[in-house]
Amino acid sequence: MELLGIGPLELAFIILIAVIVIGPRDIGKFARGAGRFLNRLYHSEEWKALNQASRNLRTLPNRLAREAALDELEEDRQKAEKAGDADKQTAPAATQGGASSRPSWAAQPGEPKSGMEAWVAPTDDPPAAEKPAKVPEESPSPDPPV
């Protein structure tokens, strides 16, 4: 078991050295002072700035990759818009009665629907007559279970 990269044997050695150097009477006073120092350090603005800089450096590769992907998506979106604009300019004669407000990829009113439209869109057809399900008859087994 290690805590901050220090195993139990190293921790015992550090405590032994502290007792020898500081002395058994002053060890409590030293620990209290060290605790106050660490508390002031952790709550200082410099420590917060250091942690923020460290966090930014750790997340930098992921952030750069995400921004690069967003740039690629933006380029693809612009290409799709240009292709859509070109499609609108070349296909006004193909629509019924001139320009249509429907996108070129949408199903026309007479066409069968596909995808979610087929599941969600209501139809004017009456529901099919429900037929009772056939129940298979059980055939008697030749040998009764023993």
Stockholm file with secondary structure:
# STOCKHOLM 1.0

chainA/1-146         MELLGIGPLELAFIILIAVIVIGPRDIGKFARGAGRFLNRLYHSEEWKALNQASRNLRTLPNRLAREAALDELEEDRQKAEKAGDADKQTAPAATQGGASSRPSWAAQPGEPKSGMEAWVAPTDDPPAAEKPAKVPEESPSPDPPV
#=GR chainA/1-146 SS CCBTTBCHHHHHHHHHHHHHHHCTTTHHHHHHHHHHHHHHHHTSHHHHHHHHHHHHHHHHHHHHHHHHHHHHHHHHHHHHHHHHHHHHHHCTTTSTTSCCSSCTTSCCTTSCCCTHHHHHSCCSSCCCCCCCCCCCCCCCCSSCCC
#=GC SS_cons         CCBTTBCHHHHHHHHHHHHHHHCTTTHHHHHHHHHHHHHHHHTSHHHHHHHHHHHHHHHHHHHHHHHHHHHHHHHHHHHHHHHHHHHHHHCTTTSTTSCCSSCTTSCCTTSCCCTHHHHHSCCSSCCCCCCCCCCCCCCCCSSCCC
//
